[in-house]
């Protein structure tokens, strides 16, 4: 039995900006591209939501 069995295992980060990509396989690179595309979509959706909220607030204050 190992001494450190109870320590939580660190989850590997799927991608780190600027990391060395030379050791990654084609499959790993493809997977990371998918992860990053999904994240871009999520960020764009949030940006649109915030723009919508901002526009609504500006319209409300222009009325008064």
mmCIF file of the N, C-alpha and C atoms, coordinates in Angstrom:
data_MODEL
# 
_entry.id   MODEL 
# 
loop_
_atom_site.group_PDB 
_atom_site.id 
_atom_site.type_symbol 
_atom_site.label_atom_id 
_atom_site.label_alt_id 
_atom_site.label_comp_id 
_atom_site.label_asym_id 
_atom_site.label_entity_id 
_atom_site.label_seq_id 
_atom_site.pdbx_PDB_ins_code 
_atom_site.Cartn_x 
_atom_site.Cartn_y 
_atom_site.Cartn_z 
_atom_site.occupancy 
_atom_site.B_iso_or_equiv 
_atom_site.pdbx_formal_charge 
_atom_site.auth_seq_id 
_atom_site.auth_comp_id 
_atom_site.auth_asym_id 
_atom_site.auth_atom_id 
_atom_site.pdbx_PDB_model_num 
ATOM 1   N N  . UNK A 1 1  ? 0.850   -1.182 0.000   1.00 0.00 ? 1  UNK A N  1 
ATOM 2   C CA . UNK A 1 1  ? 0.000   0.000  0.000   1.00 0.00 ? 1  UNK A CA 1 
ATOM 3   C C  . UNK A 1 1  ? 0.891   1.239  0.000   1.00 0.00 ? 1  UNK A C  1 
ATOM 4   N N  . UNK A 1 2  ? 0.593   2.155  -0.885  1.00 0.00 ? 2  UNK A N  1 
ATOM 5   C CA . UNK A 1 2  ? 1.383   3.376  -0.994  1.00 0.00 ? 2  UNK A CA 1 
ATOM 6   C C  . UNK A 1 2  ? 0.960   4.380  0.071   1.00 0.00 ? 2  UNK A C  1 
ATOM 7   N N  . UNK A 1 3  ? 1.870   5.196  0.466   1.00 0.00 ? 3  UNK A N  1 
ATOM 8   C CA . UNK A 1 3  ? 1.604   6.206  1.492   1.00 0.00 ? 3  UNK A CA 1 
ATOM 9   C C  . UNK A 1 3  ? 0.647   7.279  0.979   1.00 0.00 ? 3  UNK A C  1 
ATOM 10  N N  . UNK A 1 4  ? 0.728   7.608  -0.290  1.00 0.00 ? 4  UNK A N  1 
ATOM 11  C CA . UNK A 1 4  ? 0.002   8.746  -0.827  1.00 0.00 ? 4  UNK A CA 1 
ATOM 12  C C  . UNK A 1 4  ? -1.290  8.376  -1.567  1.00 0.00 ? 4  UNK A C  1 
ATOM 13  N N  . UNK A 1 5  ? -1.895  7.240  -1.269  1.00 0.00 ? 5  UNK A N  1 
ATOM 14  C CA . UNK A 1 5  ? -3.117  6.807  -1.935  1.00 0.00 ? 5  UNK A CA 1 
ATOM 15  C C  . UNK A 1 5  ? -4.288  7.757  -1.723  1.00 0.00 ? 5  UNK A C  1 
ATOM 16  N N  . UNK A 1 6  ? -4.336  8.439  -0.595  1.00 0.00 ? 6  UNK A N  1 
ATOM 17  C CA . UNK A 1 6  ? -5.472  9.299  -0.271  1.00 0.00 ? 6  UNK A CA 1 
ATOM 18  C C  . UNK A 1 6  ? -5.379  10.684 -0.910  1.00 0.00 ? 6  UNK A C  1 
ATOM 19  N N  . UNK A 1 7  ? -4.254  11.031 -1.502  1.00 0.00 ? 7  UNK A N  1 
ATOM 20  C CA . UNK A 1 7  ? -4.111  12.345 -2.112  1.00 0.00 ? 7  UNK A CA 1 
ATOM 21  C C  . UNK A 1 7  ? -4.932  12.412 -3.396  1.00 0.00 ? 7  UNK A C  1 
ATOM 22  N N  . UNK A 1 8  ? -5.655  13.522 -3.575  1.00 0.00 ? 8  UNK A N  1 
ATOM 23  C CA . UNK A 1 8  ? -6.441  13.650 -4.809  1.00 0.00 ? 8  UNK A CA 1 
ATOM 24  C C  . UNK A 1 8  ? -5.525  13.762 -6.023  1.00 0.00 ? 8  UNK A C  1 
ATOM 25  N N  . UNK A 1 9  ? -5.952  13.144 -7.105  1.00 0.00 ? 9  UNK A N  1 
ATOM 26  C CA . UNK A 1 9  ? -5.157  13.211 -8.325  1.00 0.00 ? 9  UNK A CA 1 
ATOM 27  C C  . UNK A 1 9  ? -5.491  14.499 -9.065  1.00 0.00 ? 9  UNK A C  1 
ATOM 28  N N  . UNK A 1 10 ? -4.459  15.144 -9.559  1.00 0.00 ? 10 UNK A N  1 
ATOM 29  C CA . UNK A 1 10 ? -4.668  16.378 -10.301 1.00 0.00 ? 10 UNK A CA 1 
ATOM 30  C C  . UNK A 1 10 ? -5.190  16.043 -11.693 1.00 0.00 ? 10 UNK A C  1 
ATOM 31  N N  . UNK A 1 11 ? -6.205  16.778 -12.086 1.00 0.00 ? 11 UNK A N  1 
ATOM 32  C CA . UNK A 1 11 ? -6.778  16.594 -13.408 1.00 0.00 ? 11 UNK A CA 1 
ATOM 33  C C  . UNK A 1 11 ? -5.889  17.326 -14.416 1.00 0.00 ? 11 UNK A C  1 
ATOM 34  N N  . UNK A 1 12 ? -5.518  16.636 -15.470 1.00 0.00 ? 12 UNK A N  1 
ATOM 35  C CA . UNK A 1 12 ? -4.681  17.247 -16.485 1.00 0.00 ? 12 UNK A CA 1 
ATOM 36  C C  . UNK A 1 12 ? -5.467  18.324 -17.225 1.00 0.00 ? 12 UNK A C  1 
ATOM 37  N N  . UNK A 1 13 ? -4.817  19.443 -17.470 1.00 0.00 ? 13 UNK A N  1 
ATOM 38  C CA . UNK A 1 13 ? -5.462  20.511 -18.231 1.00 0.00 ? 13 UNK A CA 1 
ATOM 39  C C  . UNK A 1 13 ? -5.516  20.096 -19.689 1.00 0.00 ? 13 UNK A C  1 
ATOM 40  N N  . UNK A 1 14 ? -6.660  20.295 -20.327 1.00 0.00 ? 14 UNK A N  1 
ATOM 41  C CA . UNK A 1 14 ? -6.770  19.873 -21.724 1.00 0.00 ? 14 UNK A CA 1 
ATOM 42  C C  . UNK A 1 14 ? -5.871  20.677 -22.645 1.00 0.00 ? 14 UNK A C  1 
ATOM 43  N N  . UNK A 1 15 ? -5.649  21.934 -22.329 1.00 0.00 ? 15 UNK A N  1 
ATOM 44  C CA . UNK A 1 15 ? -4.769  22.742 -23.155 1.00 0.00 ? 15 UNK A CA 1 
ATOM 45  C C  . UNK A 1 15 ? -4.307  23.949 -22.362 1.00 0.00 ? 15 UNK A C  1 
ATOM 46  N N  . UNK A 1 16 ? -3.073  24.309 -22.566 1.00 0.00 ? 16 UNK A N  1 
ATOM 47  C CA . UNK A 1 16 ? -2.528  25.493 -21.932 1.00 0.00 ? 16 UNK A CA 1 
ATOM 48  C C  . UNK A 1 16 ? -1.970  26.381 -23.033 1.00 0.00 ? 16 UNK A C  1 
ATOM 49  N N  . UNK A 1 17 ? -2.388  27.620 -23.054 1.00 0.00 ? 17 UNK A N  1 
ATOM 50  C CA . UNK A 1 17 ? -1.939  28.556 -24.078 1.00 0.00 ? 17 UNK A CA 1 
ATOM 51  C C  . UNK A 1 17 ? -0.419  28.665 -24.035 1.00 0.00 ? 17 UNK A C  1 
ATOM 52  N N  . UNK A 1 18 ? 0.200   28.512 -25.186 1.00 0.00 ? 18 UNK A N  1 
ATOM 53  C CA . UNK A 1 18 ? 1.643   28.666 -25.302 1.00 0.00 ? 18 UNK A CA 1 
ATOM 54  C C  . UNK A 1 18 ? 2.456   27.414 -25.026 1.00 0.00 ? 18 UNK A C  1 
ATOM 55  N N  . UNK A 1 19 ? 1.797   26.319 -24.715 1.00 0.00 ? 19 UNK A N  1 
ATOM 56  C CA . UNK A 1 19 ? 2.546   25.107 -24.394 1.00 0.00 ? 19 UNK A CA 1 
ATOM 57  C C  . UNK A 1 19 ? 3.218   24.523 -25.640 1.00 0.00 ? 19 UNK A C  1 
ATOM 58  N N  . UNK A 1 20 ? 4.235   23.712 -25.429 1.00 0.00 ? 20 UNK A N  1 
ATOM 59  C CA . UNK A 1 20 ? 4.950   23.050 -26.518 1.00 0.00 ? 20 UNK A CA 1 
ATOM 60  C C  . UNK A 1 20 ? 4.035   21.997 -27.129 1.00 0.00 ? 20 UNK A C  1 
ATOM 61  N N  . UNK A 1 21 ? 3.768   22.127 -28.413 1.00 0.00 ? 21 UNK A N  1 
ATOM 62  C CA . UNK A 1 21 ? 2.854   21.218 -29.094 1.00 0.00 ? 21 UNK A CA 1 
ATOM 63  C C  . UNK A 1 21 ? 3.572   20.101 -29.832 1.00 0.00 ? 21 UNK A C  1 
ATOM 64  N N  . UNK A 1 22 ? 4.879   20.141 -29.865 1.00 0.00 ? 22 UNK A N  1 
ATOM 65  C CA . UNK A 1 22 ? 5.646   19.199 -30.677 1.00 0.00 ? 22 UNK A CA 1 
ATOM 66  C C  . UNK A 1 22 ? 5.510   17.751 -30.209 1.00 0.00 ? 22 UNK A C  1 
ATOM 67  N N  . UNK A 1 23 ? 5.175   17.535 -28.966 1.00 0.00 ? 23 UNK A N  1 
ATOM 68  C CA . UNK A 1 23 ? 5.072   16.172 -28.450 1.00 0.00 ? 23 UNK A CA 1 
ATOM 69  C C  . UNK A 1 23 ? 3.665   15.588 -28.560 1.00 0.00 ? 23 UNK A C  1 
ATOM 70  N N  . UNK A 1 24 ? 2.724   16.368 -29.060 1.00 0.00 ? 24 UNK A N  1 
ATOM 71  C CA . UNK A 1 24 ? 1.344   15.901 -29.164 1.00 0.00 ? 24 UNK A CA 1 
ATOM 72  C C  . UNK A 1 24 ? 1.113   15.183 -30.488 1.00 0.00 ? 24 UNK A C  1 
ATOM 73  N N  . UNK A 1 25 ? 0.269   14.177 -30.446 1.00 0.00 ? 25 UNK A N  1 
ATOM 74  C CA . UNK A 1 25 ? -0.078  13.434 -31.660 1.00 0.00 ? 25 UNK A CA 1 
ATOM 75  C C  . UNK A 1 25 ? -1.116  14.213 -32.462 1.00 0.00 ? 25 UNK A C  1 
ATOM 76  N N  . UNK A 1 26 ? -1.350  13.779 -33.684 1.00 0.00 ? 26 UNK A N  1 
ATOM 77  C CA . UNK A 1 26 ? -2.370  14.395 -34.528 1.00 0.00 ? 26 UNK A CA 1 
ATOM 78  C C  . UNK A 1 26 ? -3.729  14.301 -33.844 1.00 0.00 ? 26 UNK A C  1 
ATOM 79  N N  . UNK A 1 27 ? -4.028  13.171 -33.246 1.00 0.00 ? 27 UNK A N  1 
ATOM 80  C CA . UNK A 1 27 ? -5.295  12.996 -32.534 1.00 0.00 ? 27 UNK A CA 1 
ATOM 81  C C  . UNK A 1 27 ? -5.434  13.949 -31.366 1.00 0.00 ? 27 UNK A C  1 
ATOM 82  N N  . UNK A 1 28 ? -4.366  14.109 -30.605 1.00 0.00 ? 28 UNK A N  1 
ATOM 83  C CA . UNK A 1 28 ? -4.397  15.026 -29.467 1.00 0.00 ? 28 UNK A CA 1 
ATOM 84  C C  . UNK A 1 28 ? -4.571  16.470 -29.925 1.00 0.00 ? 28 UNK A C  1 
ATOM 85  N N  . UNK A 1 29 ? -3.902  16.828 -31.007 1.00 0.00 ? 29 UNK A N  1 
ATOM 86  C CA . UNK A 1 29 ? -4.060  18.183 -31.539 1.00 0.00 ? 29 UNK A CA 1 
ATOM 87  C C  . UNK A 1 29 ? -5.475  18.421 -32.022 1.00 0.00 ? 29 UNK A C  1 
ATOM 88  N N  . UNK A 1 30 ? -6.045  17.436 -32.713 1.00 0.00 ? 30 UNK A N  1 
ATOM 89  C CA . UNK A 1 30 ? -7.418  17.544 -33.198 1.00 0.00 ? 30 UNK A CA 1 
ATOM 90  C C  . UNK A 1 30 ? -8.391  17.689 -32.033 1.00 0.00 ? 30 UNK A C  1 
ATOM 91  N N  . UNK A 1 31 ? -8.179  16.906 -30.987 1.00 0.00 ? 31 UNK A N  1 
ATOM 92  C CA . UNK A 1 31 ? -9.037  16.983 -29.802 1.00 0.00 ? 31 UNK A CA 1 
ATOM 93  C C  . UNK A 1 31 ? -8.947  18.365 -29.161 1.00 0.00 ? 31 UNK A C  1 
ATOM 94  N N  . UNK A 1 32 ? -7.760  18.889 -29.054 1.00 0.00 ? 32 UNK A N  1 
ATOM 95  C CA . UNK A 1 32 ? -7.581  20.217 -28.442 1.00 0.00 ? 32 UNK A CA 1 
ATOM 96  C C  . UNK A 1 32 ? -8.212  21.313 -29.282 1.00 0.00 ? 32 UNK A C  1 
ATOM 97  N N  . UNK A 1 33 ? -8.126  21.180 -30.606 1.00 0.00 ? 33 UNK A N  1 
ATOM 98  C CA . UNK A 1 33 ? -8.779  22.154 -31.482 1.00 0.00 ? 33 UNK A CA 1 
ATOM 99  C C  . UNK A 1 33 ? -10.279 22.141 -31.224 1.00 0.00 ? 33 UNK A C  1 
ATOM 100 N N  . UNK A 1 34 ? -10.856 20.967 -31.086 1.00 0.00 ? 34 UNK A N  1 
ATOM 101 C CA . UNK A 1 34 ? -12.288 20.857 -30.783 1.00 0.00 ? 34 UNK A CA 1 
ATOM 102 C C  . UNK A 1 34 ? -12.635 21.506 -29.456 1.00 0.00 ? 34 UNK A C  1 
ATOM 103 N N  . UNK A 1 35 ? -11.819 21.261 -28.452 1.00 0.00 ? 35 UNK A N  1 
ATOM 104 C CA . UNK A 1 35 ? -12.039 21.859 -27.128 1.00 0.00 ? 35 UNK A CA 1 
ATOM 105 C C  . UNK A 1 35 ? -11.993 23.375 -27.225 1.00 0.00 ? 35 UNK A C  1 
ATOM 106 N N  . UNK A 1 36 ? -11.004 23.885 -27.937 1.00 0.00 ? 36 UNK A N  1 
ATOM 107 C CA . UNK A 1 36 ? -10.860 25.333 -28.061 1.00 0.00 ? 36 UNK A CA 1 
ATOM 108 C C  . UNK A 1 36 ? -11.995 25.941 -28.887 1.00 0.00 ? 36 UNK A C  1 
ATOM 109 N N  . UNK A 1 37 ? -12.446 25.255 -29.924 1.00 0.00 ? 37 UNK A N  1 
ATOM 110 C CA . UNK A 1 37 ? -13.586 25.752 -30.710 1.00 0.00 ? 37 UNK A CA 1 
ATOM 111 C C  . UNK A 1 37 ? -14.843 25.813 -29.846 1.00 0.00 ? 37 UNK A C  1 
ATOM 112 N N  . UNK A 1 38 ? -15.059 24.793 -29.035 1.00 0.00 ? 38 UNK A N  1 
ATOM 113 C CA . UNK A 1 38 ? -16.208 24.798 -28.124 1.00 0.00 ? 38 UNK A CA 1 
ATOM 114 C C  . UNK A 1 38 ? -16.118 25.965 -27.150 1.00 0.00 ? 38 UNK A C  1 
ATOM 115 N N  . UNK A 1 39 ? -14.924 26.232 -26.667 1.00 0.00 ? 39 UNK A N  1 
ATOM 116 C CA . UNK A 1 39 ? -14.729 27.334 -25.718 1.00 0.00 ? 39 UNK A CA 1 
ATOM 117 C C  . UNK A 1 39 ? -14.966 28.677 -26.406 1.00 0.00 ? 39 UNK A C  1 
ATOM 118 N N  . UNK A 1 40 ? -14.511 28.820 -27.642 1.00 0.00 ? 40 UNK A N  1 
ATOM 119 C CA . UNK A 1 40 ? -14.751 30.053 -28.397 1.00 0.00 ? 40 UNK A CA 1 
ATOM 120 C C  . UNK A 1 40 ? -16.248 30.271 -28.563 1.00 0.00 ? 40 UNK A C  1 
ATOM 121 N N  . UNK A 1 41 ? -16.977 29.216 -28.902 1.00 0.00 ? 41 UNK A N  1 
ATOM 122 C CA . UNK A 1 41 ? -18.429 29.320 -29.045 1.00 0.00 ? 41 UNK A CA 1 
ATOM 123 C C  . UNK A 1 41 ? -19.069 29.756 -27.737 1.00 0.00 ? 41 UNK A C  1 
ATOM 124 N N  . UNK A 1 42 ? -18.628 29.185 -26.642 1.00 0.00 ? 42 UNK A N  1 
ATOM 125 C CA . UNK A 1 42 ? -19.156 29.546 -25.325 1.00 0.00 ? 42 UNK A CA 1 
ATOM 126 C C  . UNK A 1 42 ? -18.876 31.015 -25.007 1.00 0.00 ? 42 UNK A C  1 
ATOM 127 N N  . UNK A 1 43 ? -17.676 31.480 -25.314 1.00 0.00 ? 43 UNK A N  1 
ATOM 128 C CA . UNK A 1 43 ? -17.314 32.875 -25.070 1.00 0.00 ? 43 UNK A CA 1 
ATOM 129 C C  . UNK A 1 43 ? -18.131 33.826 -25.953 1.00 0.00 ? 43 UNK A C  1 
ATOM 130 N N  . UNK A 1 44 ? -18.319 33.459 -27.218 1.00 0.00 ? 44 UNK A N  1 
ATOM 131 C CA . UNK A 1 44 ? -19.106 34.288 -28.122 1.00 0.00 ? 44 UNK A CA 1 
ATOM 132 C C  . UNK A 1 44 ? -20.562 34.368 -27.664 1.00 0.00 ? 44 UNK A C  1 
ATOM 133 N N  . UNK A 1 45 ? -21.115 33.269 -27.183 1.00 0.00 ? 45 UNK A N  1 
ATOM 134 C CA . UNK A 1 45 ? -22.488 33.276 -26.666 1.00 0.00 ? 45 UNK A CA 1 
ATOM 135 C C  . UNK A 1 45 ? -22.617 34.198 -25.461 1.00 0.00 ? 45 UNK A C  1 
ATOM 136 N N  . UNK A 1 46 ? -21.642 34.144 -24.583 1.00 0.00 ? 46 UNK A N  1 
ATOM 137 C CA . UNK A 1 46 ? -21.661 35.011 -23.404 1.00 0.00 ? 46 UNK A CA 1 
ATOM 138 C C  . UNK A 1 46 ? -21.529 36.475 -23.810 1.00 0.00 ? 46 UNK A C  1 
ATOM 139 N N  . UNK A 1 47 ? -20.681 36.745 -24.789 1.00 0.00 ? 47 UNK A N  1 
ATOM 140 C CA . UNK A 1 47 ? -20.513 38.111 -25.285 1.00 0.00 ? 47 UNK A CA 1 
ATOM 141 C C  . UNK A 1 47 ? -21.820 38.638 -25.867 1.00 0.00 ? 47 UNK A C  1 
ATOM 142 N N  . UNK A 1 48 ? -22.500 37.805 -26.653 1.00 0.00 ? 48 UNK A N  1 
ATOM 143 C CA . UNK A 1 48 ? -23.793 38.213 -27.223 1.00 0.00 ? 48 UNK A CA 1 
ATOM 144 C C  . UNK A 1 48 ? -24.819 38.481 -26.116 1.00 0.00 ? 48 UNK A C  1 
ATOM 145 N N  . UNK A 1 49 ? -24.825 37.648 -25.097 1.00 0.00 ? 49 UNK A N  1 
ATOM 146 C CA . UNK A 1 49 ? -25.758 37.835 -23.983 1.00 0.00 ? 49 UNK A CA 1 
ATOM 147 C C  . UNK A 1 49 ? -25.480 39.152 -23.265 1.00 0.00 ? 49 UNK A C  1 
ATOM 148 N N  . UNK A 1 50 ? -24.224 39.447 -23.056 1.00 0.00 ? 50 UNK A N  1 
ATOM 149 C CA . UNK A 1 50 ? -23.869 40.696 -22.376 1.00 0.00 ? 50 UNK A CA 1 
ATOM 150 C C  . UNK A 1 50 ? -24.196 41.904 -23.251 1.00 0.00 ? 50 UNK A C  1 
ATOM 151 N N  . UNK A 1 51 ? -23.956 41.800 -24.552 1.00 0.00 ? 51 UNK A N  1 
ATOM 152 C CA . UNK A 1 51 ? -24.301 42.896 -25.464 1.00 0.00 ? 51 UNK A CA 1 
ATOM 153 C C  . UNK A 1 51 ? -25.808 43.140 -25.458 1.00 0.00 ? 51 UNK A C  1 
ATOM 154 N N  . UNK A 1 52 ? -26.587 42.064 -25.412 1.00 0.00 ? 52 UNK A N  1 
ATOM 155 C CA . UNK A 1 52 ? -28.031 42.175 -25.387 1.00 0.00 ? 52 UNK A CA 1 
ATOM 156 C C  . UNK A 1 52 ? -28.493 42.873 -24.108 1.00 0.00 ? 52 UNK A C  1 
ATOM 157 N N  . UNK A 1 53 ? -27.929 42.488 -22.992 1.00 0.00 ? 53 UNK A N  1 
ATOM 158 C CA . UNK A 1 53 ? -28.272 43.096 -21.706 1.00 0.00 ? 53 UNK A CA 1 
ATOM 159 C C  . UNK A 1 53 ? -27.887 44.571 -21.703 1.00 0.00 ? 53 UNK A C  1 
ATOM 160 N N  . UNK A 1 54 ? -26.720 44.874 -22.237 1.00 0.00 ? 54 UNK A N  1 
ATOM 161 C CA . UNK A 1 54 ? -26.250 46.257 -22.289 1.00 0.00 ? 54 UNK A CA 1 
ATOM 162 C C  . UNK A 1 54 ? -27.182 47.098 -23.162 1.00 0.00 ? 54 UNK A C  1 
ATOM 163 N N  . UNK A 1 55 ? -27.569 46.572 -24.308 1.00 0.00 ? 55 UNK A N  1 
ATOM 164 C CA . UNK A 1 55 ? -28.470 47.294 -25.205 1.00 0.00 ? 55 UNK A CA 1 
ATOM 165 C C  . UNK A 1 55 ? -29.816 47.550 -24.541 1.00 0.00 ? 55 UNK A C  1 
ATOM 166 N N  . UNK A 1 56 ? -30.323 46.570 -23.828 1.00 0.00 ? 56 UNK A N  1 
ATOM 167 C CA . UNK A 1 56 ? -31.599 46.724 -23.133 1.00 0.00 ? 56 UNK A CA 1 
ATOM 168 C C  . UNK A 1 56 ? -31.498 47.802 -22.053 1.00 0.00 ? 56 UNK A C  1 
ATOM 169 N N  . UNK A 1 57 ? -30.402 47.810 -21.316 1.00 0.00 ? 57 UNK A N  1 
ATOM 170 C CA . UNK A 1 57 ? -30.206 48.817 -20.266 1.00 0.00 ? 57 UNK A CA 1 
ATOM 171 C C  . UNK A 1 57 ? -30.083 50.210 -20.872 1.00 0.00 ? 57 UNK A C  1 
ATOM 172 N N  . UNK A 1 58 ? -29.337 50.320 -21.973 1.00 0.00 ? 58 UNK A N  1 
ATOM 173 C CA . UNK A 1 58 ? -29.197 51.625 -22.625 1.00 0.00 ? 58 UNK A CA 1 
ATOM 174 C C  . UNK A 1 58 ? -30.547 52.134 -23.136 1.00 0.00 ? 58 UNK A C  1 
ATOM 175 N N  . UNK A 1 59 ? -31.358 51.235 -23.692 1.00 0.00 ? 59 UNK A N  1 
ATOM 176 C CA . UNK A 1 59 ? -32.668 51.619 -24.191 1.00 0.00 ? 59 UNK A CA 1 
ATOM 177 C C  . UNK A 1 59 ? -33.571 52.098 -23.041 1.00 0.00 ? 59 UNK A C  1 
ATOM 178 N N  . UNK A 1 60 ? -33.475 51.431 -21.917 1.00 0.00 ? 60 UNK A N  1 
ATOM 179 C CA . UNK A 1 60 ? -34.289 51.800 -20.754 1.00 0.00 ? 60 UNK A CA 1 
ATOM 180 C C  . UNK A 1 60 ? -33.921 53.202 -20.271 1.00 0.00 ? 60 UNK A C  1 
ATOM 181 N N  . UNK A 1 61 ? -32.646 53.510 -20.204 1.00 0.00 ? 61 UNK A N  1 
ATOM 182 C CA . UNK A 1 61 ? -32.220 54.796 -19.688 1.00 0.00 ? 61 UNK A CA 1 
ATOM 183 C C  . UNK A 1 61 ? -32.431 55.912 -20.701 1.00 0.00 ? 61 UNK A C  1 
ATOM 184 N N  . UNK A 1 62 ? -32.497 55.620 -21.972 1.00 0.00 ? 62 UNK A N  1 
ATOM 185 C CA . UNK A 1 62 ? -32.780 56.643 -22.987 1.00 0.00 ? 62 UNK A CA 1 
ATOM 186 C C  . UNK A 1 62 ? -34.229 57.094 -22.922 1.00 0.00 ? 62 UNK A C  1 
ATOM 187 N N  . UNK A 1 63 ? -35.109 56.210 -22.494 1.00 0.00 ? 63 UNK A N  1 
ATOM 188 C CA . UNK A 1 63 ? -36.539 56.542 -22.411 1.00 0.00 ? 63 UNK A CA 1 
ATOM 189 C C  . UNK A 1 63 ? -36.819 57.571 -21.340 1.00 0.00 ? 63 UNK A C  1 
ATOM 190 N N  . UNK A 1 64 ? -36.104 57.455 -20.236 1.00 0.00 ? 64 UNK A N  1 
ATOM 191 C CA . UNK A 1 64 ? -36.390 58.277 -19.079 1.00 0.00 ? 64 UNK A CA 1 
ATOM 192 C C  . UNK A 1 64 ? -35.757 59.575 -19.166 1.00 0.00 ? 64 UNK A C  1 
# 
